[in-house]
Amino acid sequence: MASVALREIYKKYPGGVIAVSDFNIEIKDKEFIILVGPSGCGKSTTLRMIAGLEEISEGELWIGDRLVNDIAPKDRDIAMVFQNYALYPHMTVFENMAFGLKLRKVPKDEIAKKVEEAAKALDIAHLLDRKPKALSGGQRQRVALGRAIVREPKVFLLDEPLSNLDAKLRAQMRTEISKLHKRLGTTFIYVTHDQTEAIVVMKDGYIQQIDTPQNLYNYPVNQFVAGFIGSPQMNFIDARLIKEGGKYVVEFGSEDTKTSRGVKYHVEVPESKSDPDALEPLVNKEIVLGIRPENIHDEEMFLSTAKTGIIETNVEVTEMMGAETYLYLNCEGIPLTARVSARSTARPQDTIQVALDANKIHIFDKETEKSVVN
């Protein structure tokens, strides 16, 4: 088994295009690390550099105690599972899984033993005589995983392996991969759009934040991470920070004194979030207020006890999700999504009051987009 270290890694293409910039991470032996980010952020390029399929422009890549920058992919003792499975169509499942071992001239009886063990673990033992075209997407994905498992690599690289599967199968395969990691005790590096497990968040070739899924959700370092992690995504409201009676208050909305139309809304920053060192420099300046959909409430019980953050909105669309309902709201041109109880009586075209939970607000510096309050 092996640790993986990327130290000051850059990937530069001709014409000055930089795909990955100053990438630094130490991945421990047997760790399961996940890279997330939008398309084009550099996560797959990073994975391909670890695999040896892309040259590293600058920096050092270590697998275990070996510097592998100039070592061929086949000698790095890694296995990669691709998004499109990359199975040989003319070979059976057994032949696909055995192919890498045959190239290494592993004895036939040992190949048969390893393939059968892996097939059993992945519940594809009954498919060993079939060709890939006779398999479902989920079964093909298991074959691709099986082909990697039999090689017993030090490091597993998975490049969006579930993106071609439907939502139900994706959830099932995520569980399978997690179990597989525990059983094999190998280092896993996993690239995905999926945010169910996220450790390294990337954007434009740079690491934005490395943290646990819970911390990424609750304590994002900037507006990008806050908006990327979580579904539906966090609501962002252009606002202003003011001070009233020694307290910090977020103010948004408009107020037209001539027509009496428009309202200024206020959310008082709770004491637990009132850090003068962070907030004082932003007083009377433009900021961005962040609030997650589940922290916008339409229940009477919440509205009657809220001392701050009550706003009036128009309901544009309601989406029933079974155990909950998504309300797509508009507050003076500001679009908001609320995640409320399935018992909600709100309907399209209704004008309703909702309360923003002040204890759950996030504040971002409008210029730098960095988190000021989480």
Disulfide bonds with the S-S distance in Angstrom:
none
